[in-house]
């Protein structure tokens, strides 16, 4: 199988991320990326577009984390958050 253009020039390590994607039924989707055993997540939402005649999902994500009894206003490393 030919290498996808998206992966050209990349090297890969071991698989440690799980990705879950849910279609909303209208060309929109939401998803979550999580690392094995860690509280950090990347939550994203996007839409399907046509690029060069092919359907492509484009998304924008933000950092998120599960509450594990951390002090309010900190992330999983204990850093104080602005905002």
N, CA, C and O of each residue as an XYZ file, in Angstrom:
332
protein
N       0.854     -1.181      0.000
C       0.000      0.000      0.000
C       0.898      1.242      0.000
O       1.898      1.285      0.717
N       0.554      2.217     -0.778
C       1.323      3.453     -0.873
C       1.186      4.255      0.424
O       0.145      4.227      1.080
N       2.234      4.954      0.773
C       2.234      5.787      1.973
C       1.297      6.976      1.788
O       1.394      7.682      0.784
N       0.382      7.212      2.744
C      -0.484      8.390      2.628
C       0.337      9.680      2.671
O       1.311      9.774      3.418
N      -0.051     10.657      1.883
C       0.648     11.937      1.824
C       0.764     12.554      3.219
O       1.785     13.155      3.554
N      -0.268     12.404      4.016
C      -0.293     12.969      5.362
C       0.864     12.464      6.228
O       1.320     13.180      7.120
N       1.344     11.242      5.980
C       2.387     10.640      6.810
C       3.793     10.773      6.234
O       4.752     10.325      6.863
N       3.941     11.368      5.072
C       5.272     11.484      4.457
C       6.217     12.273      5.356
O       5.858     13.323      5.888
N       7.421     11.754      5.514
C       8.442     12.435      6.303
C       8.334     12.209      7.807
O       9.100     12.798      8.569
N       7.406     11.376      8.247
C       7.237     11.118      9.676
C       7.852      9.790     10.071
O       7.863      8.844      9.283
N       8.362      9.720     11.287
C       8.798      8.469     11.890
C       7.814      8.153     13.006
O       7.256      9.063     13.620
N       7.599      6.874     13.269
C       6.596      6.481     14.242
C       7.215      5.751     15.429
O       8.124      4.937     15.267
N       6.716      6.049     16.608
C       7.090      5.348     17.824
C       6.018      4.327     18.154
O       5.215      3.952     17.300
N       6.014      3.880     19.402
C       5.007      2.893     19.797
C       3.637      3.548     19.916
O       3.536      4.756     20.130
N       2.614      2.769     19.779
C       1.249      3.281     19.844
C       0.848      3.480     21.296
O       0.823      2.527     22.074
N       0.531      4.733     21.666
C       0.132      5.039     23.040
C      -1.131      5.885     23.106
O      -1.602      6.199     24.199
N      -1.684      6.257     21.968
C      -2.859      7.124     21.948
C      -4.077      6.377     21.418
O      -3.986      5.612     20.457
N      -5.209      6.612     22.055
C      -6.483      6.115     21.558
C      -7.251      7.302     21.011
O      -7.271      8.371     21.622
N      -7.888      7.116     19.855
C      -8.674      8.171     19.224
C     -10.094      7.643     19.042
O     -10.298      6.554     18.506
N     -11.064      8.421     19.490
C     -12.472      8.062     19.324
C     -13.158      9.206     18.581
O     -13.058     10.365     18.983
N     -13.852      8.872     17.500
C     -14.499      9.883     16.664
C     -15.973      9.518     16.501
O     -16.316      8.375     16.200
N     -16.831     10.506     16.704
C     -18.272     10.297     16.562
C     -18.830     11.241     15.507
O     -18.658     12.456     15.606
N     -19.495     10.691     14.499
C     -20.161     11.498     13.494
C     -21.475     12.026     14.032
O     -22.192     11.320     14.741
N     -21.791     13.265     13.694
C     -23.024     13.882     14.175
C     -24.163     13.727     13.162
O     -25.280     14.176     13.417
N     -23.886     13.093     12.014
C     -24.916     12.838     11.024
C     -25.157     13.977     10.050
O     -26.046     13.889      9.203
N     -24.376     15.047     10.160
C     -24.579     16.206      9.282
C     -23.254     16.710      8.693
O     -23.135     17.877      8.322
N     -22.264     15.816      8.614
C     -20.945     16.210      8.121
C     -20.047     16.747      9.214
O     -18.881     17.050      8.962
N     -20.567     16.870     10.418
C     -19.788     17.335     11.572
C     -19.365     16.117     12.404
O     -20.021     15.075     12.363
N     -18.279     16.251     13.150
C     -17.859     15.175     14.036
C     -17.187     15.759     15.270
O     -16.719     16.898     15.263
N     -17.149     14.965     16.317
C     -16.430     15.311     17.539
C     -15.535     14.132     17.889
O     -15.785     13.007     17.456
N     -14.506     14.387     18.662
C     -13.616     13.287     19.010
C     -12.778     13.580     20.223
O     -12.765     14.689     20.756
N     -12.072     12.539     20.645
C     -11.236     12.609     21.828
C      -9.981     11.795     21.579
O     -10.053     10.676     21.070
N      -8.827     12.351     21.935
C      -7.552     11.646     21.880
C      -7.081     11.512     23.314
O      -7.060     12.492     24.058
N      -6.698     10.292     23.711
C      -6.191     10.119     25.071
C      -4.971      9.210     25.066
O      -4.860      8.291     24.254
N      -4.071      9.485     25.982
C      -2.834      8.719     26.119
C      -3.040      7.637     27.160
O      -3.704      7.860     28.172
N      -2.471      6.457     26.914
C      -2.599      5.348     27.851
C      -2.227      5.768     29.275
O      -1.111      6.223     29.521
N      -3.156      5.614     30.195
C      -2.879      5.839     31.607
C      -2.788      7.278     32.066
O      -2.593      7.520     33.258
N      -2.920      8.242     31.173
C      -2.769      9.644     31.551
C      -4.102     10.364     31.638
O      -5.072      9.941     31.010
N      -4.169     11.447     32.406
C      -5.413     12.199     32.535
C      -5.629     13.232     31.423
O      -6.730     13.766     31.290
N      -4.601     13.517     30.629
C      -4.723     14.549     29.592
C      -5.453     14.020     28.368
O      -5.334     12.849     28.008
N      -6.207     14.905     27.743
C      -6.965     14.582     26.542
C      -6.828     15.722     25.543
O      -6.462     16.839     25.909
N      -7.122     15.436     24.289
C      -7.339     16.467     23.289
C      -8.761     16.244     22.791
O      -9.069     15.206     22.206
N      -9.612     17.218     23.027
C     -10.999     17.160     22.565
C     -11.082     17.986     21.289
O     -10.600     19.117     21.243
N     -11.692     17.420     20.257
C     -11.760     18.158     19.001
C     -13.137     18.052     18.360
O     -13.919     17.143     18.638
N     -13.398     19.021     17.491
C     -14.604     19.006     16.670
C     -14.217     19.478     15.282
O     -13.291     20.271     15.109
N     -14.940     18.976     14.304
C     -14.594     19.344     12.953
C     -15.704     19.038     11.980
O     -16.829     18.715     12.361
N     -15.355     19.147     10.703
C     -16.327     18.881      9.645
C     -15.618     18.220      8.468
O     -14.396     18.272      8.331
N     -16.425     17.608      7.640
C     -15.924     16.966      6.442
C     -15.979     17.978      5.297
O     -17.002     18.626      5.076
N     -14.865     18.104      4.576
C     -14.790     19.007      3.438
C     -14.258     18.225      2.242
O     -13.744     17.118      2.398
N     -14.382     18.796      1.063
C     -13.819     18.173     -0.133
C     -12.565     18.948     -0.504
O     -12.601     20.163     -0.702
N     -11.462     18.225     -0.595
C     -10.171     18.823     -0.943
C      -9.564     17.980     -2.062
O      -9.357     16.777     -1.899
N      -9.285     18.611     -3.184
C      -8.732     17.901     -4.351
C      -9.586     16.697     -4.731
O      -9.061     15.645     -5.097
N     -10.909     16.858     -4.643
C     -11.820     15.802     -5.035
C     -11.992     14.679     -4.019
O     -12.693     13.705     -4.293
N     -11.360     14.798     -2.845
C     -11.459     13.756     -1.822
C     -12.079     14.331     -0.557
O     -11.838     15.486     -0.207
N     -12.874     13.523      0.122
C     -13.459     13.946      1.390
C     -12.400     13.866      2.490
O     -11.723     12.850      2.648
N     -12.272     14.950      3.238
C     -11.265     15.053      4.288
C     -11.934     15.610      5.539
O     -12.738     16.539      5.458
N     -11.603     15.047      6.683
C     -12.083     15.601      7.938
C     -11.079     16.605      8.470
O      -9.905     16.276      8.641
N     -11.523     17.823      8.733
C     -10.667     18.862      9.312
C     -11.207     19.192     10.696
O     -12.408     19.407     10.864
N     -10.323     19.230     11.683
C     -10.767     19.469     13.050
C      -9.816     20.412     13.768
O      -8.665     20.591     13.370
N     -10.323     21.002     14.826
C      -9.544     21.867     15.708
C      -9.741     21.321     17.109
O     -10.864     20.997     17.497
N      -8.655     21.216     17.878
C      -8.753     20.618     19.203
C      -8.239     21.514     20.301
O      -7.533     22.493     20.057
N      -8.607     21.161     21.513
C      -8.116     21.875     22.687
C      -7.714     20.867     23.754
O      -8.243     19.756     23.808
N      -6.785     21.263     24.590
C      -6.346     20.413     25.691
C      -7.471     20.292     26.711
O      -8.195     21.251     26.978
N      -7.601     19.114     27.265
C      -8.590     18.848     28.304
C      -7.995     17.792     29.228
O      -7.034     17.120     28.851
N      -8.529     17.635     30.398
C      -8.038     16.612     31.320
C      -9.151     16.207     32.259
O     -10.078     16.970     32.533
N      -9.032     14.983     32.744
C     -10.024     14.495     33.687
C      -9.644     14.963     35.078
O      -8.462     15.063     35.405
N     -10.633     15.247     35.885
C     -10.405     15.699     37.251
C      -9.976     14.508     38.097
O     -10.722     13.540     38.246
N      -8.773     14.585     38.647
C      -8.268     13.520     39.510
C      -7.959     14.098     40.887
O      -6.937     13.773     41.491
N      -8.841     14.949     41.371
C      -8.622     15.543     42.679
C      -7.541     16.606     42.677
O      -6.952     16.900     43.717
N      -7.277     17.187     41.509
C      -6.257     18.233     41.411
C      -6.820     19.536     41.961
O      -8.028     19.762     41.899
N      -5.963     20.389     42.494
C      -6.448     21.693     42.948
C      -7.084     22.454     41.787
O      -6.575     22.404     40.668
N      -8.160     23.140     42.032
C      -8.831     23.924     40.999
C      -7.846     24.917     40.400
O      -7.090     25.568     41.122
N      -7.860     25.028     39.077
C      -6.983     25.976     38.385
C      -5.612     25.413     38.059
O      -4.706     26.176     37.726
N      -5.429     24.086     38.145
C      -4.167     23.476     37.766
C      -4.428     22.379     36.749
O      -5.555     21.902     36.619
N      -3.385     21.977     36.025
C      -3.533     20.852     35.109
C      -2.874     19.619     35.729
O      -2.539     19.638     36.913
N      -2.683     18.562     34.964
C      -2.151     17.306     35.510
C      -0.709     17.407     35.972
O      -0.246     16.525     36.696
N       0.019     18.445     35.585
C       1.388     18.618     36.054
C       1.455     19.546     37.258
O       2.534     19.811     37.788
N       0.292     20.039     37.690
C       0.251     20.946     38.824
C       0.515     22.389     38.468
O       0.585     23.245     39.350
N       0.665     22.678     37.153
C       0.904     24.052     36.731
C      -0.354     24.886     36.929
O      -1.467     24.423     36.679
N      -0.162     26.124     37.381
C      -1.296     27.030     37.516
C      -1.723     27.482     36.139
O      -0.889     27.821     35.299
N      -3.033     27.488     35.907
C      -3.569     27.859     34.611
C      -3.963     29.324     34.607
O      -4.464     29.846     35.602
N      -3.734     29.982     33.480
C      -4.190     31.367     33.299
C      -5.570     31.311     32.681
O      -5.793     30.590     31.708
N      -6.506     32.079     33.251
C      -7.837     32.151     32.653
C      -8.814     31.269     33.228
O      -9.966     31.256     32.793
